[in-house]
Amino acid sequence: MGKRVKNSHAYAYRITAALLVWLALVLWGSALVALSPAISQATIPGYRVLASALAPFGMVWAFWVQSPLYALCGSAGLAACGGLFLVLHA
Amino acid sequence: MTPARRSRLAWLHRWAGLVSGWAAFAIFLTGTLALFDTELTRWMQPETAIIPDKTSPTPTAIEHAQQILRDDERAGAPPSFLLLPDARDPTLRVLHYDGHSFVGPVLAPHTGQPIPVRQTEGGNFFFNFHYTLHLPNPWGERLVAMIAFAFAALVLSGVLLHLKRLVPDYFTLRLKAALPRSLLDLHVLTGSAMLPFHIMITWSGLILTAENALPVLQLEQEAPTQAEAPPQSPTHWAPRASLAVMLQQAQAHLGSMPSYVLFDDGKTIFSAIQHDSLNANDLSAEFDSQTGEFLSQSKEPSPIENAFYTLNGLHLARSMGLLLRWLWFAGGLASSIMVASGLVYYTARQKKQTTHAFGLAKRLNIALLGGLITACLSFFVLNRLIPVQWQARAALEVAGFFGVWASCLLLVMLIPISKSARIIAWATGLIALALPVIDGLSMPLQAWGSMLHLTVNGTFLLTGLSAMGSLRFLPVWRSHD
């Protein structure tokens, strides 16, 4: 029972991590577009092509790494850095 | 791969599949049908069969179309657009958006006389359902974008799980084995045999839905330059200059016959689909609507834009040739079978599970997978059975589609699973086998023996035989009730 509870927590962490990876992609992408407003019309398709290719790998990565905490902290860090980068360049 | 990692990936594959699988099946099946949306619309409007293929529009027909545009403008209608005849549809269509679909008169390209076609959403229904699930904008598109993301994770985790056995799985299909084994073989075979297609169609689908799934956040709001007012339709949008003359010039500028004509901001824009290519970037030439003067031509896209257009073209399959479109059709069917066999495998492998949720999953499998096929076929039957002159027949066809699907759901919830599965398989088979007969009895004489009707009816026949054939496997299900 205890193991199952622990397991469900681990999966909850991993799902959250997968969603944070998606958020990180949105934040980093927006920051890169904000960085170059003059060419944003050209960079937006590029960002979407790249982010769409990376997204499944990012989501599966959250289940690939051994520690759920590592997945959660890693993705949260990526999202936080993306958010910071966006704020600085907005 | 360590057993623990394998188990985590299997968990992701199972749950992402369960959450997104039913909707993914509907998206794949309707997307596969939408590959031939134009042809299905023509099948659903058999009155257009009087027009021979490869008919070019005459100046008289274009003038008739221009007159309709002017009349529409005078009546205060929103801007329409023209669909010019091409290899897939030889008719000339004057269309406008009525809030649900594109409607308008269909003209004969050599005379410009209206063809009295029946009102129908045609193949466009499947196209719209594919990316909106028939939900209001923008929620449908957002939901499809989310499902596309879950499906991408599903494909990747599936590949990682089966990577070691990818080549042997190409040659493994044990139909006489126990049901779970056969289903897993079918799931893995359709997954691995068409793997490049699954990856391409999922990735390009992600890019098409990226506007919803990967928004660009802007922290600084642009100051509004003027008070926001609801967009108003321009009062003068129909061209005053001769459309037939502009069409001739546009053909010379573009190097090919334009596919459609838009009217926007005092301009008449002729666009040509690049046929037999994978690029979805349509070439266009702009003219002044008042004077008919040539204004500009579309610029060469940048390499990034070109890559984007090519990925769009790979997904939309609008500009590709017939052979490649059939290959995409086979790929779409393989994707649908992969999703369906995966979902049924999940319930078939756990015989001893008796929880309520598990029983519900089994029932939903039959209602949402089998029921959708029955509903799609009913859509075509209704097209032939609803009287041609009824004004609301297009809406009735759509209502019939959802009515049949809902009836399947109700049936599955009320009677035992094995019985409902048999009834739905029988219904699917009978409807599909009856469709060529109904079409033969109701189509105009000109359509008899046309390649379009032979192909569509042949596909119905194959679907019917497959549904009847599936009855042979259904007794095995009884042991899994």
Interface residues (C-beta under 8 A of the other chain):
Chain A: Y11 R14 A18 W22 L25 V26 L27 G29 S30 V33 A34 S40 A42 I44 P45 G46 Y47 R48 V49 A51 S52 A53 A55 P56 F57 M59 V60 F63 W64 Q66 L86 V87 A90
Chain B: A4 R5 R8 L9 W11 L12 F149 A152 A153 V155 L156 S157 L160 W203 L206 I207 A210 E211 A213 L214 P215 V216 L217 Q218 L219 E220 S302 I304 E305 A307 F308 L311
